[in-house]
Amino acid sequence: MTISTKQWQYALFTLFLVPGLPLSTWISRTPDIRDTLQASTSLMGWIIFGLACGSLIGLLTANGLIGRVGQNLL
């Protein structure tokens, strides 16, 4: 069974939509989250910086993990 180009497009759209939607709603609610946590603006900056660093670390380590474990992990 082969997958058509349209199915690949839908799959790729879904892969970008699933993490993008929660991130976009979280970013738009950042001031409310800051007030709820009673955090300062600089602390929120550090939190966002930590999220960015975590994303970069995940991107850099995923290649080695997939190479070591393989794609049959799931």
C-alpha positions in Angstrom: 0.0 0.0 0.0 1.5 3.3 -1.0 0.7 6.6 0.5 -0.4 9.4 -1.8 1.0 12.9 -1.9 -2.2 14.3 -0.5 -2.0 11.9 2.5 1.6 13.0 3.1 0.5 16.7 3.0 -2.3 16.0 5.6 0.2 14.1 7.8 2.7 16.9 7.7 0.0 19.5 8.4 -1.1 17.5 11.4 2.5 17.2 12.7 2.9 21.0 12.6 -0.6 21.7 14.0 -0.4 19.4 17.0 2.5 21.1 18.8 1.9 24.6 17.2 -1.7 25.1 18.5 -0.9 24.6 22.2 2.3 26.7 21.9 0.4 29.6 20.3 -2.3 29.6 22.9 0.3 29.5 25.7 2.2 32.4 24.2 -0.9 34.5 23.9 -1.8 33.8 27.6 1.7 34.6 28.9 0.6 37.7 30.9 -2.2 35.7 32.6 0.2 32.9 33.4 2.7 35.4 34.8 0.0 36.9 37.0 -1.2 33.5 38.2 2.3 32.4 39.1 3.1 35.8 40.6 6.3 35.8 38.6 8.3 38.8 37.6 8.8 39.7 33.9 12.5 38.7 34.2 11.5 35.3 35.6 9.1 34.8 32.7 12.0 35.6 30.4 14.0 32.9 32.0 11.1 30.4 31.7 10.8 31.1 28.0 14.6 30.9 27.6 14.5 27.5 29.3 11.8 26.3 27.0 13.9 27.3 24.0 17.0 25.6 25.4 15.0 22.5 26.1 13.8 22.5 22.5 17.3 22.8 21.1 18.6 20.0 23.4 15.8 17.8 22.2 16.5 18.5 18.6 20.2 17.9 19.0 19.8 14.6 20.9 17.0 13.1 18.9 19.2 12.2 16.0 21.6 10.2 18.2 18.7 8.5 20.0 17.0 7.5 16.8 20.3 6.3 15.4 21.0 4.2 18.5 17.5 2.8 19.2 16.1 2.9 15.7 12.7 3.7 14.4 11.1 0.5 15.8 10.8 2.1 19.2 7.1 2.6 18.8 
